[in-house]
Amino acid sequence: MQFSVLPDPEALDREAAALIWEAAQAKPDLLICLASGDTPTGTYAVLATDPGRLASARFIQLDEWAGLGAGDPGSCAAYLESTVRGPLAVPAERWIGIRGDAPDATAECRRVATALAAAGPIDLCILGLGRNGHLGLNEPAQSFDPSCHVATLAEQSRSHPMLAGIDDSVREGLTLGLGDILRSRRILLLVSGAAKREPMTGLAERRIAPQLPASFLWLHGDAVCLCDEDAAAGTGLHGAGA
C-alpha cells in the first residue's frame, strides 16, 4: 500500500479527483465503487465540476443502512444521489445501487452480487476508513463474508453522523464484502481528520488483523491511501510515503 500525506482536506480532494480522472482517461467505462460519508464529499464535489470526464463511467454503491430507502435523507442512496449520481447525470444503466428498504435484505444482497459479477470486477474502489477500522460495513470480527451481505453494525457505526436524527432501529447494513473490495483492480482509501488517527495508527503498523478490517488492504497489489495531516499526525506516516 502506498501512502500520500496531503496538507489539508482540500488538497486530498484534488489529488483523489485527479487519480479518478486519470483512471477514467485510461478506461472510460471503468466501474467505480462509491463510499458514502463526510470524507469523500469534497472529492465528489471536485468531480462534479467536470462531469464530462466521467460520462461513460459505471458506478456501484458500496453499502447501505438496512431499513433506509433512497427517500430517507440519512441513506447512502440519498447521499450518493446528491453528490454523485445527480451532479454527473448517471443513468440507471450505469448505476448499481443497494436498496436498504428491500423487503428481503438477503435477496437484495444476492441481486447486487449478481449485478457485480456481470459488470465487474470493480476497476477503482473508493473507500473511507471507519473510526473502528471498518471498510464499508465490514466491521471488526473473527470472520468475514467475502461477498455482498447483511452485516450487524458495531455500536460505533450505529452512531454514525449519517444516522443522526434517525431512531435506534438501524442495527444492520448491506455491504459489499472484503472479497469484492480486494478483487478491485485499484483501491483508493481516503482518510481525513484527527478522529481517524487511531485506525490510521493501526494501519501504519503493516500488520493484518481482523480487529482492523482496513488492514486487509495490505493484501492488495495496488492500494493507495490519501490522508491529510490531521489524520496522519503521530502515526509515523506524517510527511512520508510507505
C-alpha positions in Angstrom: 0.0 0.0 0.0 1.2 3.5 -0.9 0.6 6.4 1.5 0.4 10.0 0.5 0.0 12.7 3.2 -1.7 15.9 1.9 -1.6 19.2 3.8 -5.4 19.5 4.2 -8.8 18.0 3.1 -8.9 20.3 0.0 -5.6 19.1 -1.2 -6.7 15.5 -0.6 -9.9 16.1 -2.6 -8.0 17.5 -5.6 -5.5 14.6 -5.5 -8.2 12.0 -5.3 -10.2 13.5 -8.1 -7.1 13.7 -10.3 -6.4 10.0 -9.7 -10.1 9.1 -10.6 -10.0 11.2 -13.7 -6.7 9.6 -14.7 -8.2 6.1 -14.3 -11.2 7.2 -16.4 -9.0 8.5 -19.2 -7.3 5.1 -19.4 -10.6 3.3 -19.3 -13.7 5.5 -19.9 -16.2 2.8 -18.9 -14.5 1.9 -15.7 -16.6 0.6 -12.8 -16.2 2.8 -9.7 -17.3 1.7 -6.3 -18.6 4.7 -4.2 -18.3 5.1 -0.4 -20.5 7.4 1.5 -19.8 9.8 4.4 -18.1 13.0 5.1 -14.6 12.2 3.8 -15.3 11.6 0.1 -17.8 14.5 -0.2 -15.2 17.0 -1.2 -13.7 14.7 -3.8 -17.2 14.1 -5.3 -17.7 17.9 -5.4 -14.5 18.3 -7.5 -15.6 15.5 -9.8 -18.9 17.3 -10.3 -17.1 20.4 -11.7 -16.3 18.4 -14.9 -18.9 15.7 -15.3 -17.9 15.0 -18.9 -14.7 13.3 -17.8 -16.8 10.5 -16.2 -19.5 10.5 -18.9 -19.0 6.7 -19.6 -18.1 5.6 -16.2 -20.2 3.0 -14.3 -20.8 3.1 -10.6 -21.7 0.7 -7.8 -22.8 1.7 -4.3 -20.5 0.3 -1.5 -23.0 -0.1 1.3 -26.4 1.0 2.8 -28.1 1.2 6.1 -30.7 -1.6 6.4 -34.3 -0.3 6.5 -33.5 3.0 4.8 -34.7 3.7 1.3 -33.5 6.2 -1.3 -36.1 8.7 0.0 -34.6 8.7 3.5 -32.2 11.6 3.9 -29.8 9.5 6.1 -29.5 6.8 3.5 -26.3 6.2 1.5 -28.5 6.2 -1.7 -29.8 9.7 -0.9 -26.2 10.9 -0.2 -24.9 9.5 -3.5 -27.8 10.9 -5.4 -27.0 14.4 -4.2 -23.2 14.1 -4.5 -22.6 11.9 -7.5 -25.5 10.5 -9.5 -27.4 13.8 -9.8 -24.4 16.1 -10.5 -22.9 13.6 -13.0 -26.3 12.7 -14.5 -25.7 9.0 -14.3 -28.4 6.9 -15.9 -29.8 3.7 -14.5 -27.9 1.5 -16.9 -24.6 2.8 -15.5 -25.6 2.6 -11.8 -25.8 -0.4 -9.4 -27.5 0.7 -6.2 -28.4 -1.1 -3.0 -31.9 -0.9 -1.6 -31.7 -0.7 2.1 -35.5 -0.9 2.3 -35.8 -4.1 0.2 -38.3 -6.5 1.7 -35.8 -9.3 1.7 -32.3 -7.9 2.5 -30.6 -11.2 1.8 -32.2 -11.4 -1.6 -31.2 -7.8 -2.3 -27.6 -8.8 -1.5 -27.8 -11.7 -4.0 -29.1 -9.3 -6.6 -26.2 -6.9 -6.1 -23.7 -9.7 -6.1 -25.1 -10.9 -9.4 -25.0 -7.4 -10.9 -21.4 -7.0 -9.8 -20.4 -10.4 -11.2 -21.9 -9.3 -14.6 -20.4 -5.8 -14.6 -17.1 -6.3 -12.6 -14.7 -6.6 -11.2 -14.5 -3.1 -9.8 -11.9 -1.0 -11.5 -11.5 1.7 -8.8 -12.8 1.2 -5.3 -13.2 4.4 -3.3 -13.2 3.8 0.4 -13.4 5.7 3.6 -11.9 4.5 6.9 -14.3 3.9 9.8 -13.3 5.0 13.3 -13.2 1.4 14.3 -11.2 0.5 11.1 -14.1 -0.9 9.1 -14.3 -0.8 5.3 -17.8 -0.3 4.0 -19.8 -2.0 6.8 -17.4 -4.9 7.2 -17.0 -4.5 11.0 -14.2 -5.9 13.2 -14.9 -9.6 13.5 -13.4 -13.1 13.7 -14.5 -13.9 10.2 -15.8 -12.1 7.2 -18.3 -12.7 4.4 -16.4 -12.1 1.1 -19.4 -11.0 -1.0 -22.3 -8.6 -0.6 -24.1 -9.5 2.7 -26.2 -8.2 5.6 -23.9 -7.1 8.4 -24.6 -6.4 12.0 -23.4 -2.9 12.8 -20.9 -2.2 15.6 -22.1 0.2 18.3 -19.7 2.8 16.9 -21.2 2.5 13.4 -24.7 2.9 14.8 -23.7 6.4 16.0 -22.5 7.4 12.5 -23.4 11.1 11.7 -25.5 9.9 8.7 -27.9 8.3 11.2 -28.3 11.4 13.4 -32.0 12.1 14.0 -33.0 8.6 13.0 -34.3 6.3 15.7 -32.3 3.5 17.1 -33.8 0.9 14.8 -30.9 0.8 12.4 -28.8 -2.1 13.6 -27.8 -3.8 10.3 -26.4 -2.7 6.9 -26.0 -4.2 3.5 -22.4 -4.0 2.2 -20.0 -5.3 -0.4 -17.7 -7.9 1.2 -13.9 -7.8 1.7 -13.6 -10.2 -1.2 -15.4 -7.8 -3.5 -13.2 -5.0 -2.4 -9.9 -6.9 -2.7 -10.8 -8.1 -6.2 -10.9 -4.4 -7.3 -8.2 -3.5 -9.8 -7.2 -0.5 -7.8 -8.2 0.8 -4.3 -8.3 4.4 -3.2 -8.6 4.9 0.6 -9.4 8.4 1.7 -8.8 9.4 5.3 -9.3 12.8 6.8 -9.4 14.3 10.3 -7.9 13.8 13.7 -10.8 11.4 14.6 -9.2 8.8 12.2 -5.8 8.8 13.9 -6.4 5.6 15.9 -7.3 3.4 13.0 -4.6 5.1 10.9 -2.0 4.2 13.6 -3.1 0.6 13.4 -3.0 0.6 9.6 0.5 2.1 9.6 1.8 -1.0 11.6 1.6 -3.0 8.4 0.0 -6.0 10.2 -3.2 -7.8 9.1 -5.7 -8.2 12.0 -9.4 -9.0 11.9 -9.9 -6.4 14.6 -8.9 -3.8 11.9 -10.6 -4.8 8.6 -8.8 -2.0 6.8 -5.5 -3.9 7.4 -6.6 -6.4 4.8 -5.7 -3.8 2.2 -2.1 -4.8 2.8 -3.0 -7.9 0.8 -3.8 -5.8 -2.3 -1.3 -5.2 -5.0 -2.5 -1.6 -5.9 -3.9 0.2 -2.9 -3.3 3.9 -2.4 -4.1 5.8 0.8 -4.5 9.5 0.7 -4.7 11.2 4.1 -4.5 14.7 5.4 -2.0 15.8 8.0 -4.6 15.7 10.8 -5.2 12.0 10.2 -1.5 11.2 9.8 -0.2 13.1 12.8 1.5 10.7 15.3 1.1 7.7 13.1 4.6 7.5 11.7 3.3 8.4 8.3 3.5 12.2 8.6 5.2 13.7 5.7 6.3 10.4 4.1 5.1 7.6 1.9 5.3 4.0 2.8 
